[in-house]
Each structure stands twice: as structure tokens, then as C-alpha cells.
Amino acid sequence: MSEINLRNASKEDIQQVHSIEKKVYPAPWSKRFFHRVLNMENSFFMIAEKEPEIIGYTIGTIEKSGRSNDLKKSGHILNIAIKPEYQRKGIGTSLLKEVEKGFTDRNAYIAYLEVRESNLKAQKMYKQMGYKYLETVKNYYDNEDAIVMTKKLTR
């Protein structure tokens, strides 16, 4: 396989990203959402490409929680998607590592994500990457529960 390049997303990538989103997820996000993410402060929107095509992406944000005198930062992985023909080749793992690095560079102490209860392949990857089950959220998705997973980040 030729080299896979990881880079920050740009508005020119949205069409291909949205195409992947529609292939991978039963309830895809809109193009408008992806445009908004590009302009969000404290967001990470990473692309995996095998020139000339985009083959995957991930989106994460830094969030603050706690009391005003003791705010803690966490990294929220909003989405990760890889074209079906490129899945199970380590690309998702590479993207996840890259966004986790962005989180730690901005002093986040933990990363978390939600994953469909039926998405066992993704859950397996997250477990292999050190994520642990936190809780189940009923009907987080249309007619499906979400598994919330967390990982303590280290520098």
C-alpha cells in the first residue's frame, strides 16, 4: 500500500469527507456540520489520505469541566470514519493516536467517546487503544444505545 498521509482538514475536503460519512454511518452528519467543525475553537479535524483520495478522518474537541477555580480539560472524540475498503489496516488507530496527541498537547487529562452498541469492530479498536467502558447511554442514537468509553491520557 502506498503511503498514508495524515493532515489537518480544509474546506476543500468536505465533499469527500461527507461521502465517507454516508458510506459508514446509518445516520450521517450533514456537510454543514463538517463546515462548522472547521471553524470551531479547540477542535481537531484530521484527514487520512492516500493521494489523491481521502480515505478517513477523525474529529475531536477540547472541553472544560469542573468548578471555575479548578477547570479540567478533556478530549471528546466526536467522530472517526474510514472508507470500508481501508478498514482494519491501522488507519483508524493512526488517526486516533494523532488526535490524542492533540489533546495532550492542549493539556487534556482524559479522552472519551461514544460508540454505537452494535459497532463491535470500533469497540474492539478502542479497547486495544486503552479505552475502557464507562457507561451505557440509552437511546443516544436513534433507536440505539451508546457505549461511553474513556482513556486516561499521559504525556
VEXZA-847785 format. One line per 2 residues: number of its first residue (from 1); their letters; for each residue z negated, y, x negated of N, C-alpha, C. Coordinates in steps of 0.05 Angstrom, whole numbers, plus 5000, padded with zeros to 4 digits. Example, Ala and Ser with C-alpha at 12.3 -4.5 7.8 and 13.67 -1.06 7.14 Angstrom:
REM VEXZA-847785
1) AS) 4844:4886:4736:4844:4910:4754:4844:4934:4736 | 4858:4955:4743:4857:4979:4727:4843:5001:4742
***
This chain:
REM VEXZA-847785
1) MS) 5000:4977:4983:5000:5000:5000:5000:5025:4982 | 5017:5044:4989:5017:5069:4973:4991:5084:4977
3) EI) 4987:5104:4961:4962:5119:4961:4955:5133:4987 | 4930:5131:4994:4920:5145:5018:4906:5171:5008
5) NL) 4913:5193:5020:4902:5219:5012:4883:5229:5034 | 4859:5238:5027:4840:5250:5046:4840:5280:5041
7) RN) 4841:5295:5063:4842:5324:5061:4831:5336:5087 | 4827:5363:5085:4818:5377:5109:4842:5380:5128
9) AS) 4836:5379:5154:4857:5382:5175:4866:5411:5177 | 4890:5414:5187:4901:5441:5193:4913:5440:5221
11) KE) 4920:5463:5232:4931:5463:5259:4958:5448:5261 | 4972:5446:5239:4997:5431:5239:4993:5401:5243
13) DI) 4969:5392:5239:4963:5363:5242:4956:5354:5270 | 4951:5373:5288:4940:5367:5315:4958:5348:5330
15) QQ) 4984:5351:5329:5002:5334:5345:4999:5305:5337 | 4999:5299:5311:4996:5272:5301:4968:5261:5307
17) VH) 4948:5278:5303:4920:5270:5309:4917:5262:5338 | 4928:5279:5356:4926:5273:5385:4941:5247:5392
19) SI) 4963:5242:5378:4978:5217:5383:4961:5193:5376 | 4946:5194:5353:4928:5173:5345:4906:5170:5366
21) EK) 4895:5192:5374:4873:5193:5393:4881:5177:5419 | 4905:5183:5428:4915:5170:5453:4919:5140:5449
23) KV) 4927:5131:5425:4931:5103:5419:4905:5088:5418 | 4884:5101:5407:4859:5087:5400:4838:5088:5422
25) YP) 4837:5109:5437:4815:5113:5457:4825:5112:5486 | 4809:5099:5503:4816:5098:5532:4814:5125:5546
27) AP) 4797:5143:5536:4794:5170:5548:4797:5190:5525 | 4822:5196:5517:4827:5213:5494:4819:5242:5498
29) WS) 4811:5255:5476:4806:5283:5477:4832:5299:5478 | 4831:5323:5488:4855:5340:5491:4862:5353:5464
31) KR) 4888:5362:5462:4896:5377:5439:4879:5403:5436 | 4873:5414:5459:4857:5439:5458:4830:5434:5444
33) FF) 4817:5411:5449:4792:5405:5436:4796:5404:5406 | 4817:5392:5396:4821:5390:5367:4826:5418:5355
35) HR) 4840:5435:5370:4844:5463:5360:4817:5477:5358 | 4799:5473:5378:4773:5485:5378:4756:5476:5354
37) VL) 4758:5450:5348:4742:5439:5326:4750:5452:5299 | 4776:5457:5296:4785:5470:5272:4771:5497:5267
39) NM) 4764:5511:5288:4752:5537:5286:4721:5537:5288 | 4710:5514:5291:4680:5512:5294:4667:5516:5267
41) EN) 4646:5532:5267:4630:5535:5243:4614:5509:5238 | 4611:5501:5213:4596:5477:5206:4609:5451:5216
43) SF) 4636:5451:5218:4649:5426:5226:4665:5415:5202 | 4669:5389:5203:4686:5375:5183:4707:5361:5199
45) FM) 4732:5366:5193:4755:5353:5206:4772:5343:5183 | 4770:5317:5178:4783:5305:5155:4806:5287:5164
47) IA) 4827:5288:5149:4852:5273:5154:4856:5252:5132 | 4865:5228:5140:4874:5208:5121:4904:5207:5125
49) EK) 4919:5210:5103:4948:5209:5106:4960:5191:5085 | 4982:5179:5093:4999:5163:5076:5026:5177:5079
51) EP) 5032:5195:5061:5055:5214:5065:5079:5199:5075 | 5092:5210:5095:5087:5236:5107:5070:5234:5133
53) EI) 5059:5212:5139:5045:5209:5165:5015:5209:5163 | 5002:5220:5183:4973:5219:5186:4966:5192:5198
55) IG) 4947:5178:5185:4940:5151:5195:4912:5149:5205 | 4897:5171:5203:4869:5171:5213:4856:5198:5210
57) YT) 4833:5201:5222:4818:5226:5220:4789:5221:5227 | 4772:5239:5220:4744:5240:5229:4735:5268:5233
59) IG) 4717:5272:5252:4706:5298:5258:4675:5296:5258 | 4663:5315:5244:4634:5316:5244:4624:5345:5245
61) TI) 4600:5349:5254:4588:5376:5255:4559:5375:5244 | 4550:5397:5234:4523:5400:5226:4508:5413:5250
63) EK) 4485:5401:5257:4469:5411:5279:4441:5416:5269 | 4427:5435:5281:4399:5441:5273:4381:5433:5296
65) SG) 4357:5423:5289:4338:5416:5309:4310:5421:5298 | 4290:5422:5315:4263:5426:5307:4253:5454:5314
67) RS) 4229:5460:5305:4218:5487:5310:4231:5508:5292 | 4230:5532:5301:4244:5554:5287:4233:5557:5258
69) ND) 4208:5550:5254:4197:5552:5227:4201:5527:5210 | 4214:5506:5222:4218:5481:5208:4244:5468:5218
71) LK) 4266:5482:5216:4292:5471:5226:4301:5450:5207 | 4311:5428:5218:4323:5407:5202:4352:5404:5210
73) KS) 4369:5397:5191:4397:5394:5196:4404:5364:5198 | 4421:5358:5217:4431:5331:5220:4462:5333:5222
75) GH) 4475:5311:5214:4504:5309:5216:4511:5292:5239 | 4528:5303:5257:4536:5288:5281:4566:5280:5277
77) IL) 4571:5254:5276:4598:5245:5274:4609:5243:5303 | 4627:5261:5309:4638:5263:5336:4660:5243:5341
79) NI) 4676:5237:5321:4699:5220:5326:4710:5209:5299 | 4720:5186:5301:4734:5174:5278:4755:5155:5290
81) AI) 4780:5158:5281:4801:5141:5292:4822:5135:5270 | 4831:5111:5270:4851:5101:5251:4873:5088:5267
83) KP) 4898:5094:5260:4921:5080:5273:4916:5050:5273 | 4922:5037:5295:4916:5008:5296:4927:4992:5273
85) EY) 4952:4998:5264:4964:4982:5242:4951:4987:5215 | 4934:5007:5213:4920:5013:5188:4890:5006:5189
87) QR) 4881:4996:5212:4852:4990:5214:4845:4966:5197 | 4820:4964:5189:4809:4942:5173:4820:4942:5145
89) KG) 4827:4966:5135:4837:4969:5107:4820:4988:5091 | 4796:4995:5101:4778:5012:5087:4782:5042:5091
91) IG) 4801:5050:5107:4806:5078:5111:4784:5091:5127 | 4774:5078:5148:4752:5089:5163:4727:5092:5146
93) TS) 4722:5073:5129:4699:5074:5111:4702:5098:5092 | 4726:5102:5081:4731:5125:5063:4726:5152:5078
95) LL) 4737:5154:5102:4733:5178:5117:4703:5183:5123 | 4689:5162:5131:4661:5164:5137:4645:5173:5112
97) KE) 4651:5162:5089:4638:5170:5064:4643:5199:5058 | 4667:5208:5063:4674:5236:5058:4659:5255:5076
99) VE) 4657:5249:5102:4642:5267:5120:4612:5265:5114 | 4602:5242:5106:4574:5240:5099:4568:5258:5074
101) KG) 4587:5258:5055:4583:5276:5032:4582:5305:5040 | 4599:5312:5059:4598:5340:5070:4572:5346:5083
103) FT) 4561:5327:5097:4534:5330:5110:4513:5335:5088 | 4512:5318:5068:4491:5321:5047:4495:5346:5031
105) DR) 4520:5354:5027:4525:5380:5012:4514:5403:5028 | 4511:5400:5054:4500:5422:5071:4472:5416:5079
107) NA) 4459:5398:5064:4430:5392:5067:4422:5378:5093 | 4440:5363:5105:4432:5347:5128:4416:5323:5117
109) YI) 4396:5315:5132:4379:5293:5123:4386:5267:5137 | 4401:5269:5159:4408:5245:5174:4435:5248:5186
111) AY) 4449:5226:5190:4475:5226:5205:4471:5209:5230 | 4484:5216:5251:4483:5200:5275:4510:5201:5290
113) LE) 4514:5181:5307:4538:5179:5322:4533:5163:5348 | 4552:5165:5366:4552:5148:5390:4578:5131:5389
115) VR) 4575:5106:5397:4598:5088:5397:4597:5072:5423 | 4621:5066:5434:4622:5050:5458:4609:5023:5454
117) ES) 4594:5014:5474:4581:4988:5472:4601:4966:5468 | 4625:4969:5478:4646:4949:5475:4661:4950:5449
119) NL) 4657:4971:5433:4672:4974:5408:4657:4960:5385 | 4658:4934:5385:4644:4918:5366:4654:4921:5337
121) KA) 4680:4926:5334:4692:4930:5307:4679:4954:5294 | 4678:4976:5309:4666:5001:5298:4637:4997:5292
123) QK) 4622:4984:5310:4594:4979:5306:4589:4963:5280 | 4606:4944:5275:4604:4927:5251:4608:4945:5226
125) MY) 4628:4962:5227:4633:4980:5204:4609:4998:5199 | 4599:5010:5221:4576:5028:5218:4552:5013:5206
127) KQ) 4547:4989:5215:4524:4973:5204:4528:4968:5174 | 4553:4961:5167:4559:4956:5139:4555:4981:5122
129) MG) 4558:5005:5134:4554:5030:5121:4525:5040:5121 | 4507:5024:5133:4479:5031:5132:4468:5044:5158
131) YK) 4485:5045:5178:4475:5057:5204:4459:5036:5219 | 4438:5046:5232:4420:5028:5247:4419:5037:5277
133) YL) 4415:5017:5294:4413:5022:5323:4389:5040:5328 | 4393:5061:5345:4371:5078:5353:4365:5074:5383
135) ET) 4386:5076:5400:4381:5073:5428:4408:5068:5443 | 4406:5060:5468:4429:5058:5485:4427:5081:5506
137) VK) 4449:5095:5510:4451:5116:5530:4468:5106:5553 | 4456:5103:5576:4471:5093:5599:4493:5112:5608
139) NY) 4516:5101:5614:4539:5116:5625:4546:5141:5609 | 4543:5140:5583:4551:5162:5565:4581:5167:5568
141) YD) 4595:5146:5569:4624:5147:5573:4629:5140:5602 | 4653:5145:5612:4660:5136:5640:4656:5106:5643
143) NE) 4636:5099:5658:4630:5071:5665:4623:5053:5640 | 4613:5066:5619:4606:5050:5596:4583:5063:5581
145) DA) 4565:5047:5571:4542:5057:5556:4550:5063:5527 | 4534:5080:5514:4538:5086:5486:4515:5075:5470
147) IV) 4521:5065:5446:4501:5058:5427:4498:5081:5408 | 4474:5092:5404:4469:5113:5385:4460:5100:5359
149) MT) 4473:5107:5337:4466:5096:5311:4460:5119:5292 | 4441:5114:5274:4433:5135:5254:4432:5123:5226
151) KK) 4434:5142:5207:4432:5134:5179:4418:5157:5164 | 4398:5150:5148:4385:5170:5131:4404:5176:5108
153) LT) 4408:5202:5103:4426:5210:5081:4410:5215:5056 | 4421:5208:5034:4408:5213:5008:4428:5228:4990
155) R) 4417:5244:4973:4434:5259:4954:4442:5243:4930
***
